[in-house]
Amino acid sequence: MANRFRFTKTALADLSIPEPGKRQDYYDTEVPKLQLRVTNNGKKSFYVRRKMAGTDRVYIGPFPDLTVEQARKLALDVSSAIAHGANPHEEKKKVVKDPLFGELLDAYIEQHAKAKCVAWEEIQAVFRRYLADWRSRKLASIRKAEVHARLNDIAENNGPVAANHTLTYARAAINWCILNELTKAENPWVGMKKFRTQSRERFLRPDELAAFFANVEKLNKTARD
């Protein structure tokens, strides 16, 4: 097969694997700047061929995780950005340096909440309980649709008050991180609406607080939180 042809899923899947220590590059006839590199271990990766400072190509993703259609669109977008003076490699470095979501939450607790918020332990517990599985993600990867779905899930399984607390604390934490230039990503909690809740029928009286907290201390850690 010639090195330049119209990329299709079938054609790319059928490409032969180079000999040990070698690699092979192929080019799309529909989007000429789009390149597929095949290594001797069978890895196939899409690139955009554009000369710029320090390199002549920009990595855009693996095949088949990235479809041919998606690769073409990204190749055109990257080429356009470079033509307008952007440097994808520099932008990528900025993303890599951006702290993980969990690191941002920790920074908010340690550098702000502990000194300014009486309920910082509650805030930390909410983060641990409802957002722990997002700690290893970049903030920029968390979409508003995911936040909306997570809040709905919390409201359904733990009640609207828990969902509202999660929204309030996470939004405040990320706003603080943005204000203090710890991240350049957008805050996906901005614009989310709180759930309606029923007003409390009664509150603890001052003379009931001691008994209440004494009983709370008898509970296990999860229940106490």
LINDA-V849227 format. One record per backbone hydrogen bond with DSSP energy under -0.5 kcal/mol. NH is the residue of the N-H (numbers start at 1). CO is the residue of the C=O. Records with the same first field share a line. If there is no record, write none. Layout:
NH=CO  CO
//
This chain:
5=27
7=5
12=8
13=9
14=10
15=12
22=19
24=38
26=36
27=3
28=34
29=5
34=31
35=47
36=26
37=45
38=24
39=43
40=22
42=39
44=63
45=37
46=61
47=35
48=58
49=33  47
50=48  56
52=55
55=52
58=48
60=46
61=46
63=44
66=62
67=65
71=67
72=68
73=69
74=70
75=71
76=72
77=73
78=74
79=75
80=76
81=77
82=78
83=79
84=80
85=82
86=81
90=87
91=87
92=88
93=89
94=90
95=91
96=92
97=93
98=94
99=182
101=137
102=135
104=100
105=101
106=102
107=103
108=104
109=105
110=106
111=107
112=108
113=108
114=109
115=112
116=112
117=113
118=116
120=117
123=119
124=120
125=121
126=122
127=123
128=124
129=125
130=126
131=127
134=131
135=132
137=134
139=99
141=138
142=139
143=141
147=143
148=144
149=145
150=146
151=147
152=148
153=149
154=150
155=151
156=152
157=153
158=154
159=154  155
163=159
164=160
165=161
166=162
167=163
168=164
169=165
170=166
171=167
172=168
173=169
174=170
175=171
176=172
177=173
178=174
179=175
180=176
181=178
182=177
183=177
188=186
190=187
192=189
208=205
209=205  206
212=208
213=209
214=210
215=211
216=212
217=213
218=215
219=216
224=220
225=221
//
